[in-house]
Amino acid sequence: MKNSSRYLILLLGLTLALAGLLAFEAQRATSSHRVTAERALRDYASVAAWEFLSAAEEQVDRSLAPALGPVTASPAASPYDSLPTPGVLASTSDTILRCGSDRLYFALDFRTGKLSTSGNAGGRSDADWLRDSLLEPARRTESQAGRFGMLWRGEGTAGQVAFFGIKSLRYSGYALHDAPLAAYGFVTCPAALMPIFGAVLARHPLLPQSVTGGMANADLVRLEVTDPGGSVLYRAGADGGPGSYAGDAASAGSGSFVVRAWLPAAVAGRLVVTHPASRLPVLLGLLALTAGLAAIGARQLRREQELTRLRSDFTSSVSHELRTPLTQILLFAETLEMGRARGEDARREALGIIVQEARRLVHLVENVLHFSRAERQMVRVRKETIRLAPVVREVVERFAPLAGSSAVRIRTELDEMLVAFVDPECLHQILINLLDNAVKHGGTSGPVTVRAALRDGYARLEVEDTGPGVAAADRERVWEPFVRLGGPEAVAGSGIGLAVVRQLVDAHEGLSRTEETAGSGARFVVELPGGFHAGDADLAEAPLPLEVPWRAS
């Protein structure tokens, strides 16, 4: 038993540990999936920003190609070629990226550093800004690589932006190929780019439809376009709000505008790669269920161990209870057999003791048999209508020899007209067990009182003693099998007397309980249904005996 208990406890502990480990690992996997999904969403936002930037710059190049292409598309054949004046751009780019009624056209000769202008002449500051910016080698290199370039001045939409292209020199004699010769362009306001930004957002898909499910860009992302200095030029899309996923800023170079994109949290849940549903509640529920099962298993194990101990104590107690009357019977029977009893009085005394101990033995065996039948659900109740007062007196008289040398007095308070529909044999066993319990545990300081009365249609039987009583916490527990109060100093007994009482009362569909008394002591109450007051004539018309099989609930 001990080894099996250890194995069960070990198994329960391992099960709980395994469930905890699985919950921990699953939570780690969920966290890892969440991190991966969030990284993917930020990457989506970065891709959307780059897609918008690429499409917008392509649209700008397409717009500038017919405006600046006629001047910059054909390279010069010689370093000494004369250059066209910036006024030629007025005929090709007057309606391109228009902003206001006047426009400044310019041309910068890289050979001499001379800046020529046409249209709105602007001021000296405009000329210095254009010359200084275009003479930077990085500007020329970027514009050649990207074909057309941009220069920014001022803050946001209140500033200026210059679009330019590079006219190159291709001269095979000195092996000069695509060397920058001059820059041509015009100055406008950043608001001229707004139609291009709006058109890209409306028509160009920023993410594959396989990811977005065909969601419109305006619903998918929040965009913000700034100039190289960080001033906002354009905003579009739903507000990201808290929990949005920001991508990396997209920019084609130091002279280009910058695009940032956010995926709102509400949109993120509709994308293919998104947050995995958290399984933590399910895992915690599984862990709680496993812990509950382990606790129930441990409790059942403790109850099994306690039941085993109680059964062992019961066996020991019954053996002791049986041995005592048997020893007495054997002793006085041998005395009679060997003729050691001197005189008639001694022989009568020996026979009285033998009868008394035999009755005690019968009472104990009947208790064990009743308990065994109840556990196997084999109790059969044969009810009949009887007057209770005579039965109670008979039981008290029969019990007197069982009390032995106890000095306890038993008194009765009986309703002579009380009648009930009960099994007489079961009633005898109930009263004998209650009296035996009262004599054993009630002490000798006062009498044991037996009462029988009618209350609310029930025949109420009470057995009250004047002993130490039963604590409130134990008043229900004393009716359980094998329970004996008092620990090691408990009065000798089998521990099934009150359990048998409850089983027999339940077979009658009655009630049994322990009540508090006014002073010291305990009161054990049994209430049997079908009680009433009747005379002899009523008893003659009472129901016939009825045998009812009973199954323990």
PEQUI-V568416 format. One record per backbone hydrogen bond with DSSP energy under -1.0 kcal/mol. NH is the residue of the N-H (numbers start at 1). CO is the residue of the C=O. Records with the same first field share a line. If there is no record, write none. Layout:
NH->CO ; CO
This chain:
5->1
6->2
7->3
8->4
9->5
10->6
11->7
12->8
13->9
14->10
15->11
16->12
17->13
18->14
19->15
20->16
21->17
22->18
23->19
24->20
25->21
26->22
27->23
28->24
29->25
30->26
31->27
32->28
33->29
34->30
35->31
36->32
37->33
38->34
39->35
40->36
41->37
42->38
43->39
44->40
45->41
46->42
47->43
48->44
49->45
50->46
51->47
52->48
53->49
54->50
55->51
56->52
57->53
58->54
59->55
60->56
61->57
62->58
63->59
64->60
65->61
68->64
69->65
71->68
72->68
73->69
76->168
81->78
88->85
89->86
90->87
93->89
105->118
106->185
107->116
108->183
109->114
110->181
113->109
116->107
118->105
120->103
127->123
128->124
129->125
130->126
131->127
132->128
133->129
134->130
135->131
140->136
141->137
142->138
143->139
144->140
145->141
146->142
148->146
149->164
151->162
153->160
158->155
159->156
160->153
161->188
162->151
163->186
164->149
165->184
167->182
169->179
170->76
171->176
176->171
179->169
181->167
182->167
183->108
184->165
185->106
186->163
187->104
188->161
192->189
193->190
194->191
197->193
198->194
199->195
200->196
201->197
202->198
203->199
204->200
211->208
212->208
213->209
220->216
221->217
222->262
223->236
224->260
225->234
226->258
227->231
230->227
233->225
234->225
236->223
238->218
244->241
245->263
247->261
250->259
256->253
258->226
259->250
260->224
262->222
263->245
268->264
270->267
271->268
283->279
284->280
285->281
286->282
287->283
288->284
289->285
290->286
291->287
292->288
293->289
294->290
295->291
296->292
297->293
298->294
299->295
300->296
301->297
302->298
303->299
304->300
305->301
306->302
307->303
308->304
309->305
310->306
311->307
312->308
313->309
314->310
315->311
316->312
317->313
318->314
319->315
320->316
321->317
322->318
323->319
324->320
325->321
326->322
327->323
328->324
329->325
330->326
331->327
332->328
333->329
334->330
335->331
336->332
337->333
338->334
340->335
347->343
348->344
349->345
350->346
351->347
352->348
353->349
354->350
355->351
356->352
357->353
358->354
359->355
360->356
361->357
362->358
363->359
364->360
365->361
366->362
367->363
368->364
369->365
370->366
371->367
372->368
373->369
374->370
375->371
376->372
377->374
378->373
381->548
383->546
384->422
386->420
388->418
392->388
393->389
394->390
395->391
396->392
397->393
398->394
399->395
400->396
403->399
404->401
406->403
411->448
413->450
415->452
418->415
419->532
420->386
422->384
427->423
428->424
429->425
430->426
431->427
432->428
433->429
434->430
435->431
436->432
437->433
438->434
439->435
440->436
441->437
442->438
448->409
449->464
450->411
451->462
452->413
453->460
455->458
458->455
459->528
460->453
461->526
462->451
463->524
464->449
465->522
474->471
478->474
479->476
480->477
482->495
483->480
489->486
490->487
500->496
501->497
502->498
503->499
504->500
505->501
506->502
507->503
509->506
510->505
511->527
513->525
515->523
523->515
524->463
525->513
526->461
527->511
528->459
531->457
532->419
534->417
539->535
540->536
542->539
546->383
548->381
550->379
